[in-house]
Amino acid sequence: MEIISNISKNTSLWEIVALLVVIYLICRPNLINRITKFKVGDFELEISELKKEIENGKEKINELQEEIESEKRLFEEVLNKFDANDSLDNLASIRQIVKSESRNSSDINSFKKALSKNASPEELYAVAVGIREKRPLEILPDLISLLDELTEDKNLGGYRLNTIWTLTSSVHKILIACIRDGQKPFPSIELLNNIETTLKKLEKHPKVQADRPDDPSKGIRGPIKHSLSWLQKAREKK
């Protein structure tokens, strides 16, 4: 109601009427075909011009949809061609492509579908990079559930340690987003407890213990430590 009140205060009656007429005509294309122009006060609208604007709008929408589909096909082709076990330097270009795609995408469901023990090494690596970049809070329960499953496997699902590190680092980044930066929704106590239990279990996994024994903070234990610290801060906020 406040928005309507502000519009009425700052807009003349004729402008409001004209706007309502335009909306009315857009919703009734058959009527537009029978009218060439109309005039309200000093405002005159050529219907042919309105038609052109509508058509131009439709064309732009179609072009945007085609561009999105083209980018999706390109992204899928990229995923089908790289090797998740390649050197990190060679994977740098893949990471940039995935990060860019993730920043521009609002499709969280695709992340959720790929968070599976049945995912290929390439799929899981790509989704891990994407989640770490996007930091979607709603993915946190699914992410923890997968890490919990992988922890039960002596080989961590057979995935590369860098992929596990990226998944764990994603937890760390998401916790920062909600606890420090105030993004919503804030995790429930139950979820915070699940995260802590899973991370501590992951930390004790033999393969995690063997990751970077010279400098554990640079291995998987690094983001685990940081995540546990943020969990403590989250409880203090609760």
Secondary structure, 3 states (H helix, E strand, C coil): CHHHHHHHHHCCHHHHHHHHHHHHHHCCHHHHHHCCEEEECCEEEEHHHHHHHHHHHHHHHHHHHHHHHHHHHHHHHHHHHCCCCCCCCCCHHHHHHHHHHHHHCCCHHHHHHHCCCCCCHHHHHHHHHHHHHHCCHHHHHHHHHHHHHHHCCCCHHHCCHHHHHHHHHHHHHHHHHHHCCCCCCCCCHHHHHHHHHHHHHHHCCHHHHCCCCCCHHHCCHHHHHHHHHHHHHHHHHC
